[in-house]
Amino acid sequence: MTTTHPRVPPLARPAGTPTAGAQAASAQPVVRLTMTASGGGCSCKLPAAQLEALLSQVFGQGSGVPSGAGGGADESAGAAGGLGLAGGLGLAGGLGLAGGLGLAGGLGEVLCGLESGDDALVVRLDETRAIVATTDFFPPVVDDAFDWGRIAAANALSDVWAMGGEPLTALNLLAWPVETLPLELAAEVLRGGRSIAGEAGCVLAGGHSIKDESPKYGLAVTGLADPRSLLRNDAARPGDPLTLTKPIGLGILNNRHKATGEVFPEAVATMVRLNRDAARAALAAGIRAATDVTGFGLLGHLYKLARASGVTAVLDAAAVPVLEGARQSLAAGYVPGGTRQNLDWVRSDLSSELDDEELLLLADAQTSGGLLVAGEIPGFPVVGELVACREGATLVVR
């Protein structure tokens, strides 16, 4: 039976509200995990402007701030020579590591790093294989422990798919206030992460845990990709359509959930949905530029992609899918601080006649959002296009 600790505000779940985690099985008031931290999910990211300033101090100018168009992916590569993602990685026979990786010709060649602020580190192993490495963790974004674990795991794995890879292994990253929250809840978080890793076909075992004043969870993920067919944020070209694979409004609804305890099943279902199939479809279509939409919002991540590729992005606001209830919640004032910071960050390079409420929705800090793809994927909405670079306007929203 779950124990409610004095420092953690309890809230009885609203009658008839659907749940996915083990907390729902208890007749006791549930622990409001979202009340144990000042923020939650990807809205807790360092503001983009501050992050870029920090990285430039450590690694020099150009760390995530490209000076012009990126080199893009190898245009001579074709999907046929890739990893054959439709049927999985085909690793039944192993990676052939018994005799060593044979990396003398390319060990340590960084294909994607800090230069364009891409979604993961990619290091070439040889002509057909590259390691994709990433990590992501955050405080509770929902009150249900199992769902939080699922959302955090799906979010961390997404970076590998956003680069055109497939996740192979993952490690748990857990911070837990052992004196104020029961370990049974931590177990539910870990079970949620394991559930998503299993769905993704990724081996999840071990990790690292620490004591902390507020809970945090995520994964460190290692994947494999074909270096000839990566999805990069610096490889977009004028004329490419823009496709978005999940609706936005997650940050706003999560903010309302934290404030009121209301549960939004569609938002949870969106966050736990894997970006795997969309990434595979993008590769199959020969697409070479993409990113995932998380804490910097649709506008922030589109800005990064356009800036890195040396193009201007034209976004059709009316075409962007929005979760039910997000607009009403925005009008009621449920706006994460990260959402406002995102809009402030891109405003100087933004041209639009839309009002701030609409722009805030487009800048909303997402957690485990969809892929933003420079190309068209059947079954997903086209939300804009890329055009030749326009001076003073990296983003145009109409």
N, C-alpha and C positions, 0 to 999 in steps of 0.2 A: 504494500500500500504506500502511495506517495505521501510524504510528509511535507507540509507547508512550513517553511522556515520564516521566522519573524521579519527578516529584512527583505523578503521577496513578496510583493503584493499579490494576493490571490484574486482570481476572478472566476466565478462560475460561468461555464461556457453557455452562451445563449441557447435556449431550448430549440431543438430541431436542427442545430447547426451540424453539418457533416464533418467528420474528423477522419484522419488517417492514422494517427499515432496511438500508442498505448495509453496515453493520458485519458483518452475518451472512455476507456473501459472502467475508470475509477469513478465512484460516486462522490469522491471528495472534490473540493475546489481545485482546479488545475493551477499549476504554477505559471505565472505570467512571465515567461522567459524574456519577452521583449522589454519588460520593465527592469531588467537587471543590467542594462547598458544604456548609454546615452543615445546611441544610434543602432542601426541594424542593417545587415546586408551590405551590398556594394555602395550604398550611399555613405558608408563610413570611409571610403577611399580618401586619401589626401587630395585636396583640390588640385585639379590638373595643372594650374599655373604654378602652385607651390611645388608640386612634384617635379615638374620640368626644371624649375630653378634649383631644386635640391640635386637632381641628377647632373646638372651642368656643373655644379660645384665639385662633385665627386669625379665625374668622368670627362668633364670638359664640355664646351659648346657642341651642340649637335646631338646630345643625348636625348633622343625622343623628339628633337626639334629639327627636322630636316631643312636644309637650306634651299632645296629645290626638288625637282622631280626625282623620284627614286629610280634605280636601275631596272626595277621590275623583275619578273621571273624570266627564266629561260624560255623564250618564245618558241624555240625549236622542239620543246618537249611536247609529247602528246599523251593523252590519258591512257592510250593503249599500252604504253610502256611503263605505266605507273604500278601501283600496288594491287590493282584488281580489287578495289574496295567493295564492289557490289557483293562479292562473296567472302568478304573478310580478308584478313592479311595472309591467309594461307600459311600459318606458322606451325602446322601440325608436325612438320619435320624439324622444327626448331630453327633458330636463326643461324645455325652453322657456326657456333661460337667455340666449339671444342678446340679448334686449331687456332684460336685467336681471331680477332676481327679483321686482321689484314689491313690496317689503317695507315700504313706508312705513306701512302700517296695523298691523304687528305685529312688526317687526324687533326681535329681542332679548328677546322675552317668554319667560321661563324657565318651562316647564311642569313640569319635574321637575329638582330641583337637590339641595341638601344637606339640605333640611328633613326628609325622611324617610329619608335614606340610601339612595336608590333605586339601581338598577343602572347607570344612565347619565344623562348630562345630555341633556335634551330642550329644544330651543328652537324656538318656532313660527316658521315662515316665512310662512304664510298660513292660511286657513281649513281647507285640506285637506292641508297638508304641514308637517312638522316635522323638523328635523335631530336625529339621535341621535348622540351622541359619547361614546366610551369608550376606555379603554386598559387593558391587562393584560399583565404579564410576570412571569416567575419563574425561579429556578434549575432545573436538570434534575430532573424528577420520575421519569424512567426512564433507563436507561443507553443505550438505543438512540437515536441522534441524530435519525434521521428520525421516529421515534415521538414524541420530545419536541417536535419542531417541529409535528407534527400536533396533539398535545394542547394545546400553548400557543395555537395558532391557533384551535382549536375553542372553547377557553375564552374567549378574547378576543371572538370573534364572538358568543358566547352572550348577552352583555349586551344587544346590540341586539335579538335575538329576545325576550329577557326583558322588554323594554319594548314589544313589539308591533311592532317595526320590521323592516326588511330591510337588511342591510349592503350598502353600495355600494362603498366604497373602504377600503383599509387600507394602513398603512405598517409596515415591519419595525422592531422595536426589538431591537438585539443588543448585548450586552456580551460580550467574549471575551478570555481570557488568551492572547494571541498567542505568548507565550514558552513556554507549557507545554502547549498543546493545538493540534493541527494545524488549519489552516484548512479542510482537507478535511471535518473533522467539522462545522465551522460551515456549510459548504455543504450538508451533509445536513440540518441543522436548518432552514435556509432552504427547502430543497426540500420538507421536510415541511409547513412553513407554506404554501408555494405550493400544495401538493396539496389541502389543506383549503380554502383560499380559492377554488380552482378548483371544488371540489365545491359550495361555497356560492354560486357565481356572483358573487363579490366580486372587484373589481379590486385586486390586490396588487402594488405597485410602489414601489421606493425605500424610504426610511426613514432610520434613523440608527444608527450603530455607534460603540462606544467600547471602549478597552482596559480590562480590569478583572481583578481577581485570581480571580474565579469567573465562569463563564458564566451568562448570563441571556438569555431570549428571550421575545418577545411581540409584540403588535400594537397600534397605535393605529387605531381603527376609526371610520368615519363611516357612518351609515345614514340611512334615510328612513322616517318613520312618518306615519300619519294622526293628527293631534292629537285627533280625535273618538273614537278607539278605541285608546287606549294601554293597555298592561298596566302597572299601577302597584302599588307595595307599600302604598299608603295607601287603596286603593279596595275593600278586602274588607268584607263585611257579615255580620252574624249570620245563620246558616242556610246559608252557603256550605259545600259540602263541600270537602275538601282532597285534591288529586290530586298524586302524585309520579311523574315520568316516567322516572327512572333509579334503579337500586338504589344503596344507600349501602355504605360500607365501603372506599372508594377510598383514603382517607388511611392506613388501617391496612395495607392490602395494599401500598401504595407504601412505607410505612415498612419492611415486611418485605423488600420488593425491595431497598431501599437497604442493609439490614443483611446480607442473605444472597446477593443476586444472583439469587434465584429470579424467574422471569418469570411473570406472571399474565395470560395472553392475554385473558381475559374483562374484566379491569379496563382493559386498554389499549383494547379494542373499545368499552367503555362511555365512556371519556374522549374518544375521537375521534368518537363519534356526535354528529351535529349536533342541536341543539335546535330547528332550523328547523321541522320538520313538527309537533312538539308545539305550538309557538307559533302556527302557522297554524291548527291545529285549535282552539286556545283562542279565537282571534279569531273563527273561524267559528261557535263556539258562543256568542258574545256575552259571553265572559268579559272582565272588566276589571281583575282583580287577579292578579298573579303576581310571582315573583322566581326567580332561579336559585340553586341550592344549591352553594356553593363553599367558601371557606376558613373561614367561620363555622359550617359544619356545618348539618344539617337543623334542629336545635334553634335555632341562632343566627339563621338566616335566617327561620325561622318566627316567632321572637320579634320580629324587626324588622318583619315584615309585620303581625303582630297588634298590636304597639305602635303602629305608624304608623296603623293603621286604627281604633284604639280598640276592639278586640274581644279576646276570649280564645280561644286556639287549644286544641282538645282533640285530642291525637294518640293514635291507637291503635297502640302499638308493634308488636303482632303483625302488623299489616297492612303495615308498612313493608318493602319488598323489600330484601334484603341479598345482596351478592355472595358466591358460594361461597368458603369459606376465610377470610372476614373474621372470623367469630366465633371460629374456632380460633386465628387470628393474634392477636386481641385477648386471648384467654385466655393465650396464650404471651408476652404483654407487649409486642407491637409496637403502641405507641400514640404517635402524633406529639404533640409538645409543644403544638401548636396545638389539638388535640382536647381536652386537659385544660383549656386556657385558655377554650375555648368553653363547656364545662360550668360552669366557675367563673363565667363572665360572666352566664349566665342563671339560675343556681341561686336567687338571691334572689327571682325572679319565677316560680319553677317549683314546681308541686305534683305530687308523684308518690310512689308507694310502691315503684317499681322500684329494683333495686340499681344501684350506680354503674357496674358493667360494662355493663349494658344502656343506661344513660344516656350513657356514653362512646361507645358505638356510634352512638347517635342524634346525638351532638354531634361525630362524627368530621369532621375537616376534609377536605372534598372538593375535588378538582381537576377542573374541567370536569364537574360534576355535572348533574343534570337540572333541570327546571323544577318549582317548587312553585306550584300553581295553585289559586286560590280558585274552584273550579268543577269540574265533572266532564267529563273528556275520554274518549271511548270508547277502550278498549284499554289504559288505564292504571289502576293501582290507586288507589282512594280510601283515604286513610290517616288521615282524621280529619274534623273539622268545626270551624267557627267559631261561637261563641256570643256572647251579650251579655257585655260586659266584667264580669269578676269581680274585685273589689278584692283586691289582693295576689297574684293568680295570672294573669299574662298567658299562661302556658303550663300546661296540664294534660296529663300523660302517664300513660296507663293501660295 
